[in-house]
Amino acid sequence: MLNSYRGKIPLKVKEAQSQNLPLTGFTLIELVIVIVILSILAVVGFSRGIDISSIRMSAGLGTLRSDLRYAQALAVKVKKTTRISFDLNADSYSLYIENSPGNWTNVVHPLTNNNYTVNFNADKFEGIELSLVSVDGLNRPLIFNQWGDPTIDGTNPITEDARFQISNQTSTNEIRVERGTGRVYLQ
């Protein structure tokens, strides 16, 4: 049955050719141009619908949670006390290690080879701020001892979960470090 149509021109095309009428329809180039234009409009429309502030909030939460875990793991690995100091006014925190009693030095970030400092409300965290630091109810550094336990001074354990809040214009999220275990989790 397929072979019976091979080489035959459909009736409407044959009639149009015999009457010297133009054939109607779209060329392949016209179809491709329309598809490209629709694709560009879809990409532009989609990108305007993305909420950048929620992406930045997720990135800030992930970074803080990872850095808390890193400070804890570093203390266990090198068998020294580590400290994360927070600056609410600058929306930033820095990571330190105690080389000898009372002698703290900046930890070098393994990727950037600079001091391990994170600044919120700048660059990829624009619009995000560090809104609460509560280590045993006070705005003070969180210190992990050589076993990775969260403490207030390297010796005395925290008596309540440490709390860190990050905010943007629409929401506030909290990360906690559990007393006793040192488990870092998103509240």
N, CA, C and O of each residue as an XYZ file, in Angstrom:
748
protein
N       0.826     -1.192      0.000
C       0.000      0.000      0.000
C       0.865      1.249      0.000
O       0.521      2.241     -0.643
N       1.989      1.213      0.717
C       2.888      2.349      0.713
C       3.447      2.614     -0.672
O       3.588      3.768     -1.079
N       3.765      1.562     -1.390
C       4.351      1.725     -2.718
C       3.386      2.385     -3.697
O       3.825      3.001     -4.668
N       2.095      2.270     -3.464
C       1.128      2.868     -4.388
C       1.146      4.392     -4.317
O       0.718      5.044     -5.270
N       1.622      4.976     -3.234
C       1.691      6.428     -3.116
C       3.027      6.996     -3.536
O       3.154      8.211     -3.692
N       4.010      6.169     -3.722
C       5.353      6.638     -4.039
C       5.359      7.361     -5.384
O       4.898      6.839     -6.399
N       5.895      8.575     -5.353
C       6.030      9.337     -6.591
C       4.782     10.072     -7.007
O       4.829     10.828     -7.977
N       3.676      9.893     -6.330
C       2.442     10.584     -6.705
C       2.332     11.884     -5.927
O       2.694     11.934     -4.751
N       1.849     12.908     -6.549
C       1.667     14.207     -5.928
C       0.249     14.263     -5.387
O      -0.688     13.894     -6.095
N       0.062     14.716     -4.142
C      -1.291     14.821     -3.594
C      -2.164     15.711     -4.469
O      -1.666     16.622     -5.131
N      -3.452     15.447     -4.471
C      -4.394     16.109     -5.361
C      -4.388     17.633     -5.215
O      -4.419     18.334     -6.227
N      -4.351     18.162     -4.002
C      -4.394     19.617     -3.819
C      -3.157     20.280     -4.409
O      -3.265     21.344     -5.020
N      -1.991     19.679     -4.242
C      -0.773     20.244     -4.803
C      -0.835     20.199     -6.326
O      -0.419     21.144     -6.996
N      -1.355     19.101     -6.873
C      -1.466     18.947     -8.324
C      -2.410     20.007     -8.906
O      -2.131     20.602     -9.947
N      -3.532     20.226     -8.211
C      -4.482     21.239     -8.680
C      -3.866     22.634     -8.636
O      -4.051     23.424     -9.561
N      -3.120     22.945     -7.542
C      -2.500     24.263     -7.408
C      -1.459     24.468     -8.500
O      -1.338     25.570     -9.034
N      -0.705     23.425     -8.841
C       0.314     23.564     -9.885
C      -0.341     23.757    -11.255
O       0.141     24.545    -12.070
N      -1.441     23.037    -11.507
C      -2.082     23.155    -12.815
C      -2.749     24.514    -12.995
O      -2.884     24.977    -14.127
N      -3.161     25.151    -11.934
C      -3.806     26.453    -12.039
C      -2.825     27.589    -11.750
O      -3.243     28.741    -11.629
N      -1.528     27.288    -11.637
C      -0.486     28.271    -11.334
C      -0.787     29.083    -10.069
O      -0.527     30.285    -10.014
N      -1.334     28.415     -9.066
C      -1.591     29.054     -7.775
C      -0.391     28.818     -6.863
O       0.256     27.775     -6.959
N      -0.078     29.781     -5.968
C       1.045     29.566     -5.043
C       0.683     28.501     -4.006
O      -0.464     28.400     -3.572
N       1.677     27.719     -3.625
C       1.481     26.720     -2.573
C       1.507     27.429     -1.226
O       2.335     28.316     -1.021
N       0.628     27.063     -0.309
C       0.596     27.692      1.014
C       1.282     26.784      2.030
O       1.345     25.566      1.862
N       1.801     27.422      3.106
C       2.480     26.664      4.153
C       3.695     27.443      4.641
O       3.972     28.540      4.155
N       4.417     26.877      5.597
C       5.590     27.516      6.154
C       6.843     26.790      5.699
O       6.864     25.566      5.574
N       7.870     27.557      5.459
C       9.144     26.933      5.111
C       9.834     26.473      6.394
O       9.463     26.877      7.496
N      10.818     25.641      6.230
C      11.558     25.129      7.372
C      12.263     26.269      8.130
O      12.311     26.259      9.360
N      12.794     27.221      7.412
C      13.486     28.353      8.050
C      12.510     29.175      8.880
O      12.856     29.607      9.980
N      11.314     29.398      8.386
C      10.324     30.145      9.158
C       9.972     29.413     10.454
O       9.841     30.040     11.505
N       9.823     28.119     10.382
C       9.514     27.338     11.584
C      10.662     27.381     12.594
O      10.420     27.507     13.794
N      11.896     27.278     12.126
C      13.051     27.324     13.014
C      13.145     28.683     13.694
O      13.428     28.750     14.890
N      12.914     29.768     12.956
C      12.975     31.112     13.533
C      11.916     31.272     14.624
O      12.203     31.846     15.674
N      10.721     30.783     14.399
C       9.656     30.882     15.399
C      10.026     30.087     16.654
O       9.806     30.557     17.770
N      10.582     28.898     16.480
C      10.982     28.071     17.633
C      12.079     28.763     18.427
O      12.046     28.747     19.657
N      13.053     29.370     17.750
C      14.137     30.073     18.442
C      13.584     31.253     19.231
O      13.973     31.459     20.380
N      12.690     32.026     18.638
C      12.105     33.185     19.338
C      11.310     32.728     20.558
O      11.411     33.339     21.622
N      10.526     31.670     20.420
C       9.757     31.158     21.553
C      10.677     30.640     22.663
O      10.383     30.804     23.848
N      11.775     30.023     22.277
C      12.733     29.526     23.270
C      13.351     30.674     24.051
O      13.477     30.596     25.273
N      13.733     31.727     23.366
C      14.321     32.901     24.032
C      13.311     33.525     24.993
O      13.667     33.875     26.118
N      12.077     33.666     24.571
C      11.039     34.228     25.439
C      10.797     33.341     26.664
O      10.568     33.850     27.761
N      10.846     32.032     26.484
C      10.646     31.115     27.609
C      11.780     31.231     28.615
O      11.534     31.238     29.822
N      13.013     31.322     28.144
C      14.163     31.444     29.046
C      14.101     32.757     29.813
O      14.337     32.776     31.021
N      13.791     33.844     29.139
C      13.702     35.146     29.808
C      12.563     35.138     30.826
O      12.729     35.627     31.943
N      11.434     34.598     30.458
C      10.301     34.527     31.385
C      10.590     33.651     32.580
O      10.195     33.988     33.696
N      11.266     32.538     32.380
C      11.607     31.621     33.475
C      12.599     32.264     34.434
O      12.454     32.144     35.650
N      13.609     32.948     33.893
C      14.629     33.537     34.761
C      14.051     34.666     35.610
O      14.540     34.915     36.712
N      13.048     35.333     35.132
C      12.430     36.402     35.931
C      11.550     35.834     37.035
O      11.246     36.525     38.007
N      11.145     34.589     36.891
C      10.297     33.963     37.895
C      11.081     33.328     39.033
O      10.482     32.894     40.017
N      12.390     33.261     38.928
C      13.214     32.639     39.964
C      13.407     33.613     41.118
O      13.706     34.788     40.907
N      13.236     33.117     42.331
C      13.424     33.936     43.520
C      14.881     33.819     43.964
O      15.253     32.857     44.636
N      15.700     34.796     43.587
C      17.129     34.777     43.884
C      17.383     34.825     45.393
O      18.337     34.217     45.878
N      16.539     35.543     46.137
C      16.777     35.667     47.580
C      16.665     34.317     48.277
O      17.400     34.058     49.230
N      15.765     33.456     47.825
C      15.654     32.133     48.463
C      16.857     31.262     48.102
O      17.281     30.435     48.909
N      17.405     31.433     46.917
C      18.608     30.691     46.533
C      19.786     31.155     47.388
O      20.578     30.339     47.859
N      19.895     32.457     47.581
C      20.971     32.993     48.425
C      20.807     32.552     49.879
O      21.795     32.274     50.558
N      19.572     32.488     50.355
C      19.313     32.022     51.717
C      19.763     30.570     51.868
O      20.418     30.223     52.851
N      19.422     29.739     50.919
C      19.839     28.333     50.968
C      21.355     28.212     50.938
O      21.934     27.393     51.653
N      21.991     29.023     50.115
C      23.458     28.991     50.041
C      24.079     29.435     51.363
O      25.057     28.838     51.814
N      23.527     30.473     51.989
C      24.040     30.952     53.272
C      23.875     29.917     54.372
O      24.785     29.702     55.173
N      22.712     29.276     54.410
C      22.479     28.230     55.413
C      23.430     27.061     55.213
O      24.010     26.549     56.171
N      23.583     26.648     53.977
C      24.481     25.533     53.687
C      25.922     25.851     54.041
O      26.646     25.002     54.561
N      26.332     27.076     53.759
C      27.704     27.486     54.062
C      27.942     27.510     55.568
O      28.941     26.972     56.045
N      27.041     28.124     56.314
C      27.214     28.193     57.770
C      27.206     26.798     58.384
O      28.043     26.489     59.233
N      26.279     25.964     57.967
C      26.205     24.603     58.509
C      27.487     23.825     58.197
O      28.023     23.131     59.061
N      27.968     23.945     56.969
C      29.201     23.252     56.577
C      30.407     23.780     57.346
O      31.277     23.008     57.749
N      30.461     25.093     57.550
C      31.597     25.678     58.268
C      31.603     25.286     59.739
O      32.668     25.084     60.323
N      30.423     25.176     60.343
C      30.357     24.700     61.726
C      30.869     23.261     61.810
O      31.630     22.914     62.713
N      30.444     22.441     60.869
C      30.912     21.049     60.839
C      32.415     20.976     60.556
O      33.124     20.141     61.117
N      32.887     21.863     59.678
C      34.317     21.881     59.362
C      35.138     22.237     60.596
O      36.161     21.607     60.867
N      34.693     23.249     61.347
C      35.413     23.651     62.562
C      35.455     22.497     63.561
O      36.475     22.259     64.208
N      34.356     21.797     63.676
C      34.285     20.657     64.583
C      35.215     19.526     64.121
O      35.962     18.968     64.924
N      35.168     19.197     62.841
C      36.016     18.128     62.307
C      37.495     18.493     62.381
O      38.339     17.638     62.648
N      37.806     19.771     62.144
C      39.195     20.219     62.225
C      39.740     20.069     63.647
O      40.886     19.658     63.833
N      38.925     20.399     64.647
C      39.345     20.259     66.045
C      39.688     18.804     66.361
O      40.678     18.524     67.038
N      38.872     17.893     65.872
C      39.117     16.470     66.117
C      40.349     15.998     65.349
O      41.165     15.245     65.881
N      40.481     16.435     64.115
C      41.592     15.970     63.277
C      42.953     16.402     63.825
O      43.873     15.588     63.911
N      43.084     17.674     64.193
C      44.394     18.182     64.635
C      44.546     18.139     66.157
O      45.587     18.506     66.702
N      43.481     17.679     66.835
C      43.501     17.567     68.308
C      43.806     18.901     68.980
O      44.567     18.976     69.944
N      43.182     19.962     68.435
C      43.317     21.299     69.010
C      41.931     21.939     69.067
O      40.995     21.487     68.408
N      41.822     22.980     69.853
C      40.567     23.694     70.002
C      40.367     24.650     68.820
O      41.298     25.341     68.405
N      39.145     24.679     68.285
C      38.811     25.628     67.217
C      37.689     26.544     67.703
O      36.925     26.202     68.606
N      37.618     27.706     67.080
C      36.642     28.715     67.493
C      36.052     29.373     66.258
O      36.760     29.673     65.297
N      34.750     29.591     66.298
C      34.098     30.413     65.277
C      33.611     31.667     65.988
O      32.777     31.603     66.892
N      34.149     32.816     65.563
C      33.764     34.110     66.141
C      32.833     34.820     65.177
O      33.098     34.892     63.977
N      31.749     35.340     65.708
C      30.710     35.976     64.897
C      30.704     37.477     65.134
O      30.910     37.940     66.255
N      30.465     38.237     64.060
C      30.335     39.687     64.145
C      28.986     40.064     63.530
O      28.852     40.149     62.309
N      27.988     40.289     64.393
C      26.646     40.601     63.905
C      26.598     41.920     63.145
O      25.820     42.057     62.201
N      27.419     42.896     63.540
C      27.416     44.197     62.865
C      27.926     44.078     61.429
O      27.426     44.758     60.533
N      28.906     43.229     61.215
C      29.475     43.051     59.879
C      28.848     41.876     59.136
O      29.218     41.597     57.996
N      27.895     41.181     59.776
C      27.285     39.985     59.181
C      28.351     39.008     58.703
O      28.332     38.572     57.552
N      29.273     38.670     59.585
C      30.376     37.797     59.188
C      30.803     36.888     60.338
O      30.422     37.091     61.491
N      31.595     35.895     59.997
C      32.221     35.056     61.008
C      33.569     34.593     60.503
O      33.822     34.555     59.298
N      34.442     34.236     61.453
C      35.791     33.785     61.128
C      36.113     32.545     61.942
O      35.588     32.348     63.038
N      36.977     31.721     61.393
C      37.378     30.471     62.031
C      38.822     30.577     62.515
O      39.710     31.001     61.776
N      39.041     30.181     63.776
C      40.360     30.259     64.394
C      40.735     28.904     64.999
O      39.875     28.062     65.258
N      42.036     28.715     65.217
C      42.545     27.521     65.885
C      43.487     27.966     66.998
O      44.229     28.936     66.845
N      43.451     27.245     68.121
C      44.291     27.585     69.263
C      45.589     26.776     69.172
O      45.593     25.568     69.408
N      46.676     27.448     68.832
C      47.972     26.775     68.696
C      48.598     26.466     70.042
O      49.230     25.423     70.215
N      48.426     27.364     70.989
C      48.863     27.167     72.367
C      47.845     27.885     73.238
O      47.109     28.729     72.727
N      47.771     27.589     74.519
C      46.743     28.206     75.358
C      46.689     29.737     75.215
O      47.655     30.446     75.498
N      45.517     30.215     74.762
C      45.308     31.652     74.598
C      45.871     32.240     73.320
O      45.696     33.433     73.074
N      46.549     31.437     72.486
C      47.151     31.923     71.247
C      46.333     31.413     70.053
O      46.515     30.286     69.593
N      45.429     32.270     69.565
C      44.535     31.909     68.465
C      45.058     32.470     67.152
O      45.492     33.621     67.098
N      45.022     31.674     66.101
C      45.395     32.150     64.770
C      44.284     31.800     63.782
O      43.537     30.840     63.970
N      44.199     32.603     62.732
C      43.192     32.344     61.706
C      43.461     31.014     61.017
O      44.606     30.658     60.737
N      42.390     30.298     60.752
C      42.479     29.097     59.932
C      42.526     29.556     58.482
O      41.809     30.479     58.096
N      43.358     28.922     57.691
C      43.445     29.233     56.264
C      42.408     28.394     55.532
O      42.348     27.175     55.690
N      41.588     29.073     54.724
C      40.554     28.378     53.962
C      41.224     27.450     52.956
O      42.108     27.890     52.220
N      40.829     26.179     52.902
C      41.516     25.227     52.019
C      41.348     25.524     50.525
O      42.166     25.072     49.723
N      40.322     26.262     50.135
C      40.114     26.560     48.711
C      40.712     27.886     48.280
O      41.250     28.001     47.178
N      40.620     28.893     49.148
C      41.067     30.238     48.752
C      42.467     30.580     49.252
O      43.085     31.526     48.764
N      42.968     29.823     50.213
C      44.258     30.098     50.857
C      44.297     31.467     51.533
O      45.372     32.039     51.714
N      43.137     31.989     51.904
C      43.024     33.228     52.675
C      42.501     32.886     54.061
O      42.159     31.735     54.332
N      42.439     33.876     54.936
C      41.832     33.647     56.243
C      40.410     33.145     56.056
O      39.689     33.594     55.166
N      40.021     32.208     56.908
C      38.693     31.595     56.802
C      37.660     32.549     57.386
O      37.328     32.467     58.569
N      37.157     33.446     56.562
C      36.145     34.423     56.958
C      35.029     34.404     55.934
O      35.282     34.378     54.729
N      33.791     34.418     56.414
C      32.622     34.452     55.531
C      31.855     35.733     55.821
O      31.515     36.020     56.969
N      31.585     36.499     54.767
C      30.827     37.746     54.882
C      29.461     37.568     54.231
O      29.348     37.357     53.024
N      28.440     37.658     55.056
C      27.089     37.665     54.504
C      26.798     39.077     54.024
O      27.547     40.008     54.322
N      25.716     39.232     53.286
C      25.292     40.516     52.742
C      26.330     41.090     51.777
O      26.450     42.308     51.639
N      27.078     40.208     51.110
C      28.044     40.618     50.093
C      28.165     39.496     49.072
O      27.955     38.325     49.390
N      28.498     39.861     47.870
C      28.720     38.894     46.785
C      27.565     37.910     46.661
O      26.422     38.314     46.447
N      27.861     36.619     46.794
C      26.831     35.599     46.569
C      25.790     35.555     47.680
O      24.754     34.908     47.522
N      26.042     36.230     48.804
C      25.087     36.257     49.913
C      24.395     37.616     50.042
O      23.863     37.936     51.105
N      24.396     38.403     48.994
C      23.794     39.734     49.057
C      22.335     39.645     49.503
O      21.568     38.834     48.983
N      21.962     40.479     50.462
C      20.598     40.479     50.994
C      20.404     39.536     52.166
O      19.310     39.475     52.729
N      21.434     38.801     52.546
C      21.364     37.863     53.673
C      22.116     38.468     54.846
O      23.203     39.020     54.676
N      21.542     38.364     56.026
C      22.247     38.876     57.199
C      22.231     37.853     58.326
O      21.307     37.050     58.460
N      23.278     37.910     59.124
C      23.398     37.088     60.318
C      22.638     37.832     61.406
O      23.095     38.871     61.881
N      21.481     37.308     61.805
C      20.612     38.085     62.688
C      20.642     37.662     64.152
O      20.211     38.424     65.017
N      21.145     36.455     64.451
C      21.200     36.024     65.844
C      22.337     35.041     66.044
O      22.515     34.109     65.260
N      23.099     35.255     67.094
C      24.099     34.300     67.563
C      23.831     34.112     69.042
O      23.880     35.071     69.812
N      23.546     32.877     69.447
C      23.259     32.601     70.847
C      23.995     31.335     71.276
O      23.571     30.220     70.970
N      25.095     31.525     71.983
C      25.848     30.412     72.557
C      25.657     30.529     74.063
O      26.210     31.422     74.705
N      24.867     29.615     74.616
C      24.438     29.683     76.020
C      23.761     31.020     76.321
O      23.969     31.611     77.380
N      22.951     31.485     75.376
C      22.161     32.696     75.575
C      22.895     34.000     75.319
O      22.299     35.071     75.434
N      24.183     33.936     74.973
C      24.949     35.159     74.734
C      25.549     35.166     73.331
O      25.778     34.117     72.727
N      25.798     36.383     72.826
C      26.502     36.527     71.552
C      27.993     36.363     71.831
O      28.683     37.315     72.194
N      28.471     35.134     71.654
C      29.881     34.829     71.907
C      30.335     33.758     70.932
O      29.507     33.126     70.276
N      31.635     33.549     70.829
C      32.135     32.518     69.916
C      31.700     31.123     70.348
O      31.471     30.863     71.529
N      31.592     30.231     69.365
C      31.370     28.816     69.637
C      32.722     28.131     69.518
O      33.417     28.274     68.512
N      33.092     27.383     70.561
C      34.408     26.755     70.603
C      34.230     25.239     70.654
O      33.471     24.719     71.472
N      34.938     24.542     69.772
C      34.937     23.083     69.765
C      36.244     22.604     70.386
O      37.323     23.034     69.979
N      36.146     21.702     71.383
C      37.367     21.171     71.980
C      37.957     20.077     71.078
O      37.419     19.803     70.005
N      39.039     19.465     71.502
C      39.749     18.499     70.659
C      38.936     17.242     70.359
O      39.305     16.470     69.475
N      37.839     17.026     71.080
C      36.961     15.893     70.808
C      35.749     16.302     69.979
O      34.880     15.477     69.695
N      35.689     17.584     69.586
C      34.573     18.075     68.778
C      33.346     18.463     69.579
O      32.284     18.707     69.007
N      33.479     18.522     70.902
C      32.348     18.918     71.740
C      32.190     20.438     71.719
O      33.184     21.156     71.822
N      30.963     20.941     71.587
C      30.760     22.396     71.626
C      30.886     22.914     73.060
O      30.253     22.395     73.980
N      31.710     23.939     73.231
C      31.952     24.500     74.561
C      31.875     26.024     74.501
O      31.802     26.618     73.425
N      31.894     26.643     75.691
C      31.924     28.103     75.748
C      33.346     28.623     75.881
O      33.611     29.791     75.598
N      34.275     27.752     76.317
C      35.643     28.210     76.550
C      36.703     27.152     76.255
O      37.870     27.331     76.605
N      36.312     26.062     75.621
C      37.248     24.979     75.341
C      37.208     23.888     76.391
O      37.698     22.784     76.154
N      36.628     24.181     77.555
C      36.546     23.207     78.648
C      35.107     22.960     79.076
O      34.661     21.815     79.145
N      34.379     24.045     79.363
C      33.001     23.937     79.864
C      32.013     23.781     78.710
O      31.952     24.627     77.818
N      31.235     22.689     78.734
C      30.292     22.462     77.630
C      29.161     23.485     77.639
O      28.832     24.066     78.672
N      28.580     23.688     76.466
C      27.417     24.576     76.401
C      26.266     23.873     77.119
O      26.181     22.645     77.112
N      25.384     24.654     77.736
C      24.289     24.076     78.521
C      22.965     24.067     77.758
O      21.989     23.466     78.207
N      22.937     24.728     76.616
C      21.765     24.700     75.741
C      22.256     24.742     74.303
O      23.387     25.143     74.030
N      21.394     24.324     73.390
C      21.795     24.313     71.975
C      22.238     25.709     71.541
O      21.583     26.702     71.857
N      23.358     25.774     70.813
C      23.798     27.041     70.224
C      22.883     27.332     69.029
O      22.524     26.425     68.277
N      22.509     28.610     68.863
C      21.563     28.991     67.809
C      22.150     30.096     66.943
O      22.747     31.049     67.445
N      21.971     29.953     65.634
C      22.454     30.938     64.665
C      21.340     31.175     63.659
O      20.886     30.242     62.998
N      20.896     32.430     63.542
C      19.820     32.750     62.603
C      20.355     33.569     61.438
O      21.180     34.468     61.603
N      19.856     33.228     60.259
C      20.160     33.960     59.032
C      18.834     34.450     58.480
O      17.859     33.701     58.430
N      18.799     35.727     58.059
C      17.548     36.338     57.591
C      17.739     37.019     56.250
O      18.843     37.427     55.889
N      16.637     37.132     55.517
C      16.556     38.015     54.365
C      15.261     38.811     54.507
O      14.685     38.838     55.594
N      14.791     39.453     53.453
C      13.605     40.312     53.564
C      12.339     39.516     53.869
O      11.389     40.061     54.430
N      12.316     38.233     53.505
C      11.073     37.478     53.614
C      11.078     36.360     54.650
O      10.008     35.901     55.049
N      12.242     35.911     55.094
C      12.237     34.776     56.014
C      13.464     34.767     56.918
O      14.458     35.450     56.672
N      13.353     33.968     57.972
C      14.449     33.743     58.906
C      14.579     32.246     59.114
O      13.584     31.557     59.341
N      15.801     31.741     59.039
C      16.065     30.324     59.267
C      17.119     30.183     60.340
O      17.946     31.071     60.546
N      17.075     29.038     61.031
C      17.964     28.842     62.168
C      18.744     27.535     62.040
O      18.209     26.499     61.646
N      20.017     27.623     62.386
C      20.879     26.448     62.489
C      21.233     26.294     63.953
O      21.512     27.273     64.644
N      21.219     25.053     64.421
C      21.542     24.792     65.819
C      22.697     23.800     65.919
O      22.886     22.937     65.061
N      23.458     23.956     66.996
C      24.478     22.979     67.355
C      24.018     22.383     68.673
O      23.907     23.083     69.680
N      23.753     21.086     68.659
C      23.178     20.408     69.813
C      24.187     20.282     70.947
O      25.334     19.891     70.735
N      23.747     20.617     72.140
C      24.631     20.475     73.306
C      24.898     18.993     73.531
O      24.049     18.148     73.247
N      26.047     18.699     74.027
C      26.394     17.308     74.310
C      26.964     16.572     73.107
O      28.097     16.092     73.151
N      26.184     16.479     72.032
C      26.624     15.706     70.859
C      27.370     16.555     69.834
O      28.246     16.046     69.135
N      27.035     17.843     69.737
C      27.646     18.706     68.735
C      27.020     18.552     67.363
O      27.539     19.071     66.375
N      25.902     17.836     67.302
C      25.232     17.668     66.000
C      24.776     19.022     65.475
O      24.156     19.800     66.199
N      25.087     19.298     64.206
C      24.722     20.561     63.560
C      23.507     20.288     62.681
O      23.551     19.408     61.822
N      22.429     21.033     62.886
C      21.223     20.776     62.113
C      20.443     22.049     61.848
O      20.585     23.047     62.555
N      19.620     21.991     60.818
C      18.749     23.108     60.443
C      17.452     22.960     61.213
O      16.804     21.916     61.146
N      17.070     23.989     61.939
C      15.853     23.950     62.755
C      14.655     24.157     61.879
O      13.526     24.161     62.369
